Amino acid sequence: MSASSVVQPPLRLLILRFSALGDVAMTVPVVASLAAQYPQMQITVVSQPFLAPLFEHIAPNVQFFGADIRKTYRGLRGLWQLSRTTPFKDCDAAADLHDVLRTKILRCFLRLRGKRVAVIDKHRREKRLLVEHKIFRPLPTSFALYAETLARLGLPISLNFEHLKLGGDKLPLPFPQPTDALHEPWLGLAPFAAHKGKVYPLEQMAEVVRLFFEAHPGGRLFVFGSKKEMEMLRPTWGKDFERLVFVCDLLKGLDAELQLMARLNAMVSMDSGNMHLASLVGCPVVSIWGQTHPFAGFMGYHQAEENVVQQDLHCRPCSIFGNAPCRYGDFRCLRDILPQLIVDKVEEIISPEQD
């Protein structure tokens, strides 16, 4: 009998993942599948407070504990205080799905209390081979890596999550949702990402917007991003496109944004957190990839490979996170993607050819 077969599943499990937004979002299908397959187990997810809406409607046996690691639980003293909170004291085992300095320290505190701990294997060597030596084979997805971590605690799962079932059904929008999706499609657009190597040039993205409205003058385009990011676009996009909506002007909070994404016909996004948020509510995403590559394991949940937009260049991928300097200085991996190609991908989703 193998050692893994005699590991007893815990009754109270702690899951740690603090950032980034996309990585935390990628835990949702795993946590939801885990909760459904182990209904007798109490699961507590510890992450940043603003991410609570991702876990509010998963299952009765899933709780969320918001830990502000930049204020309330800052530094070593703060982490010690965090480790003394009820979720940490009461758990039988913990899964560290982050493996950074903060969680390494928290793991030490947990082990001092005799808790079982499993930590994610991020396959860093394989990712280096993909970036540095261009060894092209799909690496295990983050979903698979999270599931592997749980299996080491005696919690094997099958990923059977479909999409988030949100609590609300009304949005404070100043216009009704259209009944004719073919002629009045709602398209989401998330034009920003954390790093320049993942951001499609804004002047070319403006052409994507123009082409969309040219094909669908009755459509609406919802732009997702922070208020600071939207101020970069407002002087031109806000003036040039009458039916373009800056989401931050209308909706407040992650829960409302998720509800809007669930009503979209499609989303255009970078390799970013918004790609993963849209994926959680079942919205098809046209994803644009520059320095990064889907083979690194960060594709959106249940997103179709045919909706990926990327350039086949010998220098790609040059980064896992999109934060590398461009060896040519022009980010041609993004610059050379034609706006029409992106719009064509959108059209394949919202206006499929009838057989």
TORKOL-4160 file (C-alpha; in steps of 0.2 Angstrom, whole numbers, padded with zeros to 4 digits, m for minus):
355
<pt num="1" X="0000" Y="0000" Z="0000"/>
<pt num="2" X="0007" Y="0017" Z="m0005"/>
<pt num="3" X="0010" Y="0030" Z="0008"/>
<pt num="4" X="m0002" Y="0042" Z="m0001"/>
<pt num="5" X="m0016" Y="0030" Z="0001"/>
<pt num="6" X="m0015" Y="0030" Z="0020"/>
<pt num="7" X="m0016" Y="0049" Z="0022"/>
<pt num="8" X="m0032" Y="0053" Z="0031"/>
<pt num="9" X="m0041" Y="0068" Z="0024"/>
<pt num="10" X="m0043" Y="0082" Z="0036"/>
<pt num="11" X="m0059" Y="0088" Z="0043"/>
<pt num="12" X="m0054" Y="0107" Z="0044"/>
<pt num="13" X="m0043" Y="0113" Z="0030"/>
<pt num="14" X="m0034" Y="0130" Z="0028"/>
<pt num="15" X="m0030" Y="0136" Z="0010"/>
<pt num="16" X="m0017" Y="0150" Z="0008"/>
<pt num="17" X="m0015" Y="0161" Z="m0008"/>
<pt num="18" X="m0013" Y="0179" Z="m0006"/>
<pt num="19" X="m0010" Y="0186" Z="m0024"/>
<pt num="20" X="m0010" Y="0189" Z="m0038"/>
<pt num="21" X="m0028" Y="0192" Z="m0043"/>
<pt num="22" X="m0027" Y="0179" Z="m0057"/>
<pt num="23" X="m0019" Y="0166" Z="m0047"/>
<pt num="24" X="m0032" Y="0168" Z="m0033"/>
<pt num="25" X="m0046" Y="0167" Z="m0046"/>
<pt num="26" X="m0038" Y="0151" Z="m0052"/>
<pt num="27" X="m0040" Y="0143" Z="m0035"/>
<pt num="28" X="m0059" Y="0144" Z="m0037"/>
<pt num="29" X="m0062" Y="0129" Z="m0048"/>
<pt num="30" X="m0051" Y="0119" Z="m0037"/>
<pt num="31" X="m0059" Y="0124" Z="m0020"/>
<pt num="32" X="m0077" Y="0122" Z="m0028"/>
<pt num="33" X="m0073" Y="0104" Z="m0034"/>
<pt num="34" X="m0065" Y="0100" Z="m0017"/>
<pt num="35" X="m0080" Y="0107" Z="m0007"/>
<pt num="36" X="m0092" Y="0097" Z="m0018"/>
<pt num="37" X="m0082" Y="0080" Z="m0016"/>
<pt num="38" X="m0079" Y="0082" Z="0002"/>
<pt num="39" X="m0095" Y="0090" Z="0009"/>
<pt num="40" X="m0091" Y="0085" Z="0027"/>
<pt num="41" X="m0075" Y="0095" Z="0027"/>
<pt num="42" X="m0074" Y="0113" Z="0033"/>
<pt num="43" X="m0063" Y="0123" Z="0021"/>
<pt num="44" X="m0056" Y="0141" Z="0025"/>
<pt num="45" X="m0048" Y="0151" Z="0011"/>
<pt num="46" X="m0036" Y="0164" Z="0017"/>
<pt num="47" X="m0032" Y="0179" Z="0005"/>
<pt num="48" X="m0034" Y="0197" Z="0003"/>
<pt num="49" X="m0050" Y="0204" Z="0009"/>
<pt num="50" X="m0056" Y="0212" Z="m0008"/>
<pt num="51" X="m0056" Y="0194" Z="m0015"/>
<pt num="52" X="m0070" Y="0188" Z="m0004"/>
<pt num="53" X="m0084" Y="0189" Z="m0018"/>
<pt num="54" X="m0074" Y="0175" Z="m0027"/>
<pt num="55" X="m0078" Y="0163" Z="m0013"/>
<pt num="56" X="m0095" Y="0169" Z="m0006"/>
<pt num="57" X="m0106" Y="0157" Z="m0016"/>
<pt num="58" X="m0096" Y="0142" Z="m0019"/>
<pt num="59" X="m0103" Y="0130" Z="m0006"/>
<pt num="60" X="m0109" Y="0130" Z="0012"/>
<pt num="61" X="m0093" Y="0122" Z="0018"/>
<pt num="62" X="m0082" Y="0135" Z="0011"/>
<pt num="63" X="m0077" Y="0150" Z="0022"/>
<pt num="64" X="m0067" Y="0165" Z="0017"/>
<pt num="65" X="m0055" Y="0174" Z="0029"/>
<pt num="66" X="m0049" Y="0191" Z="0023"/>
<pt num="67" X="m0031" Y="0194" Z="0029"/>
<pt num="68" X="m0024" Y="0212" Z="0026"/>
<pt num="69" X="m0006" Y="0207" Z="0025"/>
<pt num="70" X="m0001" Y="0225" Z="0021"/>
<pt num="71" X="m0009" Y="0233" Z="0036"/>
<pt num="72" X="m0016" Y="0222" Z="0050"/>
<pt num="73" X="m0005" Y="0207" Z="0047"/>
<pt num="74" X="0011" Y="0216" Z="0041"/>
<pt num="75" X="0028" Y="0210" Z="0044"/>
<pt num="76" X="0034" Y="0196" Z="0055"/>
<pt num="77" X="0024" Y="0201" Z="0070"/>
<pt num="78" X="0008" Y="0203" Z="0060"/>
<pt num="79" X="0011" Y="0185" Z="0052"/>
<pt num="80" X="0013" Y="0179" Z="0070"/>
<pt num="81" X="m0004" Y="0187" Z="0075"/>
<pt num="82" X="m0012" Y="0180" Z="0059"/>
<pt num="83" X="m0006" Y="0162" Z="0064"/>
<pt num="84" X="m0015" Y="0164" Z="0081"/>
<pt num="85" X="m0032" Y="0168" Z="0073"/>
<pt num="86" X="m0046" Y="0155" Z="0074"/>
<pt num="87" X="m0044" Y="0148" Z="0056"/>
<pt num="88" X="m0026" Y="0144" Z="0059"/>
<pt num="89" X="m0028" Y="0137" Z="0077"/>
<pt num="90" X="m0043" Y="0126" Z="0072"/>
<pt num="91" X="m0037" Y="0118" Z="0056"/>
<pt num="92" X="m0031" Y="0100" Z="0055"/>
<pt num="93" X="m0020" Y="0104" Z="0039"/>
<pt num="94" X="m0015" Y="0118" Z="0027"/>
<pt num="95" X="m0012" Y="0119" Z="0009"/>
<pt num="96" X="0000" Y="0133" Z="0004"/>
<pt num="97" X="m0004" Y="0137" Z="m0014"/>
<pt num="98" X="0007" Y="0152" Z="m0015"/>
<pt num="99" X="0025" Y="0147" Z="m0008"/>
<pt num="100" X="0032" Y="0164" Z="m0005"/>
<pt num="101" X="0041" Y="0171" Z="0010"/>
<pt num="102" X="0025" Y="0176" Z="0019"/>
<pt num="103" X="0017" Y="0158" Z="0017"/>
<pt num="104" X="0034" Y="0150" Z="0021"/>
<pt num="105" X="0034" Y="0159" Z="0038"/>
<pt num="106" X="0015" Y="0154" Z="0041"/>
<pt num="107" X="0020" Y="0136" Z="0037"/>
<pt num="108" X="0033" Y="0136" Z="0051"/>
<pt num="109" X="0020" Y="0143" Z="0063"/>
<pt num="110" X="0008" Y="0130" Z="0058"/>
<pt num="111" X="0020" Y="0116" Z="0059"/>
<pt num="112" X="0025" Y="0122" Z="0077"/>
<pt num="113" X="0007" Y="0118" Z="0081"/>
<pt num="114" X="0008" Y="0101" Z="0074"/>
<pt num="115" X="m0002" Y="0104" Z="0058"/>
<pt num="116" X="0000" Y="0095" Z="0042"/>
<pt num="117" X="0006" Y="0106" Z="0028"/>
<pt num="118" X="0007" Y="0103" Z="0009"/>
<pt num="119" X="0015" Y="0116" Z="m0002"/>
<pt num="120" X="0013" Y="0119" Z="m0021"/>
<pt num="121" X="0027" Y="0113" Z="m0033"/>
<pt num="122" X="0027" Y="0127" Z="m0045"/>
<pt num="123" X="0038" Y="0117" Z="m0058"/>
<pt num="124" X="0050" Y="0132" Z="m0059"/>
<pt num="125" X="0063" Y="0122" Z="m0068"/>
<pt num="126" X="0051" Y="0117" Z="m0082"/>
<pt num="127" X="0045" Y="0135" Z="m0084"/>
<pt num="128" X="0063" Y="0141" Z="m0085"/>
<pt num="129" X="0066" Y="0128" Z="m0099"/>
<pt num="130" X="0051" Y="0135" Z="m0108"/>
<pt num="131" X="0057" Y="0153" Z="m0107"/>
<pt num="132" X="0076" Y="0151" Z="m0109"/>
<pt num="133" X="0077" Y="0136" Z="m0120"/>
<pt num="134" X="0060" Y="0137" Z="m0129"/>
<pt num="135" X="0056" Y="0119" Z="m0125"/>
<pt num="136" X="0038" Y="0119" Z="m0131"/>
<pt num="137" X="0027" Y="0107" Z="m0122"/>
<pt num="138" X="0012" Y="0112" Z="m0111"/>
<pt num="139" X="0016" Y="0112" Z="m0093"/>
<pt num="140" X="0004" Y="0107" Z="m0079"/>
<pt num="141" X="m0009" Y="0121" Z="m0077"/>
<pt num="142" X="m0011" Y="0130" Z="m0061"/>
<pt num="143" X="m0027" Y="0121" Z="m0058"/>
<pt num="144" X="m0018" Y="0104" Z="m0059"/>
<pt num="145" X="m0004" Y="0110" Z="m0047"/>
<pt num="146" X="m0016" Y="0116" Z="m0034"/>
<pt num="147" X="m0025" Y="0099" Z="m0036"/>
<pt num="148" X="m0008" Y="0090" Z="m0034"/>
<pt num="149" X="m0005" Y="0100" Z="m0018"/>
<pt num="150" X="m0022" Y="0094" Z="m0010"/>
<pt num="151" X="m0019" Y="0076" Z="m0015"/>
<pt num="152" X="m0003" Y="0076" Z="m0004"/>
<pt num="153" X="m0015" Y="0080" Z="0010"/>
<pt num="154" X="m0026" Y="0065" Z="0006"/>
<pt num="155" X="m0038" Y="0075" Z="m0004"/>
<pt num="156" X="m0038" Y="0069" Z="m0022"/>
<pt num="157" X="m0051" Y="0078" Z="m0033"/>
<pt num="158" X="m0058" Y="0079" Z="m0050"/>
<pt num="159" X="m0060" Y="0096" Z="m0058"/>
<pt num="160" X="m0079" Y="0096" Z="m0061"/>
<pt num="161" X="m0082" Y="0115" Z="m0058"/>
<pt num="162" X="m0093" Y="0123" Z="m0071"/>
<pt num="163" X="m0095" Y="0142" Z="m0067"/>
<pt num="164" X="m0098" Y="0153" Z="m0052"/>
<pt num="165" X="m0116" Y="0154" Z="m0047"/>
<pt num="166" X="m0118" Y="0172" Z="m0042"/>
<pt num="167" X="m0130" Y="0178" Z="m0029"/>
<pt num="168" X="m0137" Y="0194" Z="m0037"/>
<pt num="169" X="m0147" Y="0196" Z="m0053"/>
<pt num="170" X="m0149" Y="0215" Z="m0055"/>
<pt num="171" X="m0136" Y="0227" Z="m0060"/>
<pt num="172" X="m0137" Y="0246" Z="m0058"/>
<pt num="173" X="m0135" Y="0249" Z="m0076"/>
<pt num="174" X="m0143" Y="0264" Z="m0085"/>
<pt num="175" X="m0148" Y="0253" Z="m0100"/>
<pt num="176" X="m0157" Y="0236" Z="m0102"/>
<pt num="177" X="m0148" Y="0221" Z="m0107"/>
<pt num="178" X="m0152" Y="0218" Z="m0126"/>
<pt num="179" X="m0163" Y="0204" Z="m0132"/>
<pt num="180" X="m0155" Y="0203" Z="m0149"/>
<pt num="181" X="m0137" Y="0197" Z="m0145"/>
<pt num="182" X="m0132" Y="0196" Z="m0163"/>
<pt num="183" X="m0136" Y="0214" Z="m0167"/>
<pt num="184" X="m0133" Y="0222" Z="m0150"/>
<pt num="185" X="m0119" Y="0212" Z="m0143"/>
<pt num="186" X="m0111" Y="0216" Z="m0126"/>
<pt num="187" X="m0092" Y="0215" Z="m0127"/>
<pt num="188" X="m0080" Y="0216" Z="m0112"/>
<pt num="189" X="m0063" Y="0223" Z="m0114"/>
<pt num="190" X="m0049" Y="0223" Z="m0102"/>
<pt num="191" X="m0034" Y="0232" Z="m0110"/>
<pt num="192" X="m0022" Y="0232" Z="m0096"/>
<pt num="193" X="m0011" Y="0220" Z="m0087"/>
<pt num="194" X="0002" Y="0221" Z="m0073"/>
<pt num="195" X="0017" Y="0222" Z="m0084"/>
<pt num="196" X="0021" Y="0230" Z="m0101"/>
<pt num="197" X="0025" Y="0214" Z="m0109"/>
<pt num="198" X="0007" Y="0208" Z="m0108"/>
<pt num="199" X="m0001" Y="0224" Z="m0114"/>
<pt num="200" X="m0007" Y="0226" Z="m0132"/>
<pt num="201" X="m0003" Y="0244" Z="m0138"/>
<pt num="202" X="m0017" Y="0256" Z="m0134"/>
<pt num="203" X="m0017" Y="0264" Z="m0151"/>
<pt num="204" X="m0020" Y="0247" Z="m0159"/>
<pt num="205" X="m0033" Y="0243" Z="m0146"/>
<pt num="206" X="m0042" Y="0258" Z="m0151"/>
<pt num="207" X="m0043" Y="0251" Z="m0168"/>
<pt num="208" X="m0051" Y="0235" Z="m0161"/>
<pt num="209" X="m0064" Y="0246" Z="m0153"/>
<pt num="210" X="m0068" Y="0255" Z="m0169"/>
<pt num="211" X="m0069" Y="0239" Z="m0179"/>
<pt num="212" X="m0081" Y="0232" Z="m0167"/>
<pt num="213" X="m0093" Y="0247" Z="m0167"/>
<pt num="214" X="m0091" Y="0247" Z="m0186"/>
<pt num="215" X="m0098" Y="0229" Z="m0187"/>
<pt num="216" X="m0110" Y="0231" Z="m0172"/>
<pt num="217" X="m0116" Y="0250" Z="m0171"/>
<pt num="218" X="m0129" Y="0244" Z="m0159"/>
<pt num="219" X="m0117" Y="0235" Z="m0148"/>
<pt num="220" X="m0110" Y="0240" Z="m0131"/>
<pt num="221" X="m0092" Y="0239" Z="m0126"/>
<pt num="222" X="m0088" Y="0238" Z="m0107"/>
<pt num="223" X="m0070" Y="0243" Z="m0102"/>
<pt num="224" X="m0063" Y="0235" Z="m0086"/>
<pt num="225" X="m0049" Y="0242" Z="m0076"/>
<pt num="226" X="m0045" Y="0254" Z="m0062"/>
<pt num="227" X="m0050" Y="0272" Z="m0061"/>
<pt num="228" X="m0032" Y="0277" Z="m0064"/>
<pt num="229" X="m0031" Y="0266" Z="m0080"/>
<pt num="230" X="m0047" Y="0273" Z="m0086"/>
<pt num="231" X="m0041" Y="0291" Z="m0085"/>
<pt num="232" X="m0028" Y="0286" Z="m0098"/>
<pt num="233" X="m0041" Y="0281" Z="m0110"/>
<pt num="234" X="m0055" Y="0294" Z="m0106"/>
<pt num="235" X="m0049" Y="0309" Z="m0116"/>
<pt num="236" X="m0049" Y="0299" Z="m0132"/>
<pt num="237" X="m0060" Y="0284" Z="m0130"/>
<pt num="238" X="m0073" Y="0292" Z="m0120"/>
<pt num="239" X="m0075" Y="0306" Z="m0134"/>
<pt num="240" X="m0074" Y="0295" Z="m0149"/>
<pt num="241" X="m0085" Y="0280" Z="m0145"/>
<pt num="242" X="m0102" Y="0284" Z="m0139"/>
<pt num="243" X="m0108" Y="0267" Z="m0134"/>
<pt num="244" X="m0092" Y="0263" Z="m0124"/>
<pt num="245" X="m0094" Y="0261" Z="m0105"/>
<pt num="246" X="m0080" Y="0263" Z="m0092"/>
<pt num="247" X="m0086" Y="0250" Z="m0079"/>
<pt num="248" X="m0078" Y="0259" Z="m0064"/>
<pt num="249" X="m0090" Y="0274" Z="m0068"/>
<pt num="250" X="m0105" Y="0262" Z="m0065"/>
<pt num="251" X="m0101" Y="0248" Z="m0054"/>
<pt num="252" X="m0092" Y="0246" Z="m0037"/>
<pt num="253" X="m0084" Y="0230" Z="m0031"/>
<pt num="254" X="m0078" Y="0214" Z="m0038"/>
<pt num="255" X="m0095" Y="0205" Z="m0036"/>
<pt num="256" X="m0104" Y="0218" Z="m0047"/>
<pt num="257" X="m0090" Y="0216" Z="m0060"/>
<pt num="258" X="m0092" Y="0197" Z="m0060"/>
<pt num="259" X="m0111" Y="0199" Z="m0063"/>
<pt num="260" X="m0108" Y="0210" Z="m0078"/>
<pt num="261" X="m0095" Y="0198" Z="m0085"/>
<pt num="262" X="m0108" Y="0184" Z="m0084"/>
<pt num="263" X="m0120" Y="0194" Z="m0095"/>
<pt num="264" X="m0107" Y="0198" Z="m0109"/>
<pt num="265" X="m0107" Y="0189" Z="m0125"/>
<pt num="266" X="m0088" Y="0189" Z="m0125"/>
<pt num="267" X="m0072" Y="0197" Z="m0117"/>
<pt num="268" X="m0056" Y="0203" Z="m0125"/>
<pt num="269" X="m0042" Y="0202" Z="m0112"/>
<pt num="270" X="m0023" Y="0202" Z="m0110"/>
<pt num="271" X="m0015" Y="0187" Z="m0100"/>
<pt num="272" X="m0022" Y="0195" Z="m0084"/>
<pt num="273" X="m0033" Y="0194" Z="m0069"/>
<pt num="274" X="m0048" Y="0199" Z="m0079"/>
<pt num="275" X="m0046" Y="0184" Z="m0091"/>
<pt num="276" X="m0048" Y="0173" Z="m0076"/>
<pt num="277" X="m0063" Y="0182" Z="m0068"/>
<pt num="278" X="m0072" Y="0181" Z="m0085"/>
<pt num="279" X="m0068" Y="0162" Z="m0086"/>
<pt num="280" X="m0075" Y="0159" Z="m0068"/>
<pt num="281" X="m0093" Y="0165" Z="m0074"/>
<pt num="282" X="m0092" Y="0156" Z="m0091"/>
<pt num="283" X="m0089" Y="0171" Z="m0102"/>
<pt num="284" X="m0079" Y="0166" Z="m0118"/>
<pt num="285" X="m0062" Y="0176" Z="m0119"/>
<pt num="286" X="m0052" Y="0181" Z="m0133"/>
<pt num="287" X="m0035" Y="0182" Z="m0124"/>
<pt num="288" X="m0020" Y="0191" Z="m0131"/>
<pt num="289" X="m0003" Y="0185" Z="m0127"/>
<pt num="290" X="0014" Y="0194" Z="m0129"/>
<pt num="291" X="0029" Y="0189" Z="m0119"/>
<pt num="292" X="0020" Y="0176" Z="m0110"/>
<pt num="293" X="0013" Y="0159" Z="m0117"/>
<pt num="294" X="m0002" Y="0148" Z="m0113"/>
<pt num="295" X="0010" Y="0133" Z="m0112"/>
<pt num="296" X="0016" Y="0140" Z="m0095"/>
<pt num="297" X="m0001" Y="0134" Z="m0088"/>
<pt num="298" X="m0010" Y="0150" Z="m0085"/>
<pt num="299" X="m0024" Y="0149" Z="m0097"/>
<pt num="300" X="m0042" Y="0154" Z="m0091"/>
<pt num="301" X="m0053" Y="0140" Z="m0085"/>
<pt num="302" X="m0061" Y="0130" Z="m0099"/>
<pt num="303" X="m0056" Y="0143" Z="m0112"/>
<pt num="304" X="m0054" Y="0137" Z="m0130"/>
<pt num="305" X="m0037" Y="0137" Z="m0137"/>
<pt num="306" X="m0044" Y="0144" Z="m0154"/>
<pt num="307" X="m0048" Y="0160" Z="m0145"/>
<pt num="308" X="m0030" Y="0163" Z="m0141"/>
<pt num="309" X="m0021" Y="0177" Z="m0151"/>
<pt num="310" X="m0002" Y="0176" Z="m0151"/>
<pt num="311" X="0013" Y="0178" Z="m0163"/>
<pt num="312" X="0024" Y="0163" Z="m0168"/>
<pt num="313" X="0041" Y="0172" Z="m0164"/>
<pt num="314" X="0057" Y="0163" Z="m0160"/>
<pt num="315" X="0059" Y="0175" Z="m0145"/>
<pt num="316" X="0043" Y="0170" Z="m0137"/>
<pt num="317" X="0040" Y="0167" Z="m0123"/>
<pt num="318" X="0053" Y="0177" Z="m0115"/>
<pt num="319" X="0045" Y="0178" Z="m0098"/>
<pt num="320" X="0033" Y="0169" Z="m0086"/>
<pt num="321" X="0026" Y="0185" Z="m0079"/>
<pt num="322" X="0028" Y="0198" Z="m0094"/>
<pt num="323" X="0040" Y="0209" Z="m0084"/>
<pt num="324" X="0056" Y="0206" Z="m0095"/>
<pt num="325" X="0064" Y="0219" Z="m0105"/>
<pt num="326" X="0061" Y="0217" Z="m0124"/>
<pt num="327" X="0077" Y="0212" Z="m0132"/>
<pt num="328" X="0072" Y="0222" Z="m0148"/>
<pt num="329" X="0065" Y="0236" Z="m0138"/>
<pt num="330" X="0048" Y="0236" Z="m0148"/>
<pt num="331" X="0038" Y="0222" Z="m0140"/>
<pt num="332" X="0035" Y="0215" Z="m0158"/>
<pt num="333" X="0026" Y="0200" Z="m0150"/>
<pt num="334" X="0011" Y="0212" Z="m0146"/>
<pt num="335" X="0014" Y="0226" Z="m0159"/>
<pt num="336" X="0013" Y="0214" Z="m0174"/>
<pt num="337" X="m0004" Y="0207" Z="m0170"/>
<pt num="338" X="m0016" Y="0215" Z="m0181"/>
<pt num="339" X="m0032" Y="0223" Z="m0174"/>
<pt num="340" X="m0043" Y="0214" Z="m0187"/>
<pt num="341" X="m0037" Y="0197" Z="m0181"/>
<pt num="342" X="m0043" Y="0201" Z="m0163"/>
<pt num="343" X="m0060" Y="0207" Z="m0170"/>
<pt num="344" X="m0061" Y="0191" Z="m0181"/>
<pt num="345" X="m0059" Y="0180" Z="m0166"/>
<pt num="346" X="m0073" Y="0190" Z="m0157"/>
<pt num="347" X="m0084" Y="0188" Z="m0172"/>
<pt num="348" X="m0082" Y="0169" Z="m0172"/>
<pt num="349" X="m0089" Y="0169" Z="m0154"/>
<pt num="350" X="m0103" Y="0182" Z="m0155"/>
<pt num="351" X="m0108" Y="0179" Z="m0173"/>
<pt num="352" X="m0105" Y="0161" Z="m0177"/>
<pt num="353" X="m0109" Y="0154" Z="m0194"/>
<pt num="354" X="m0124" Y="0144" Z="m0195"/>
<pt num="355" X="m0123" Y="0127" Z="m0203"/>
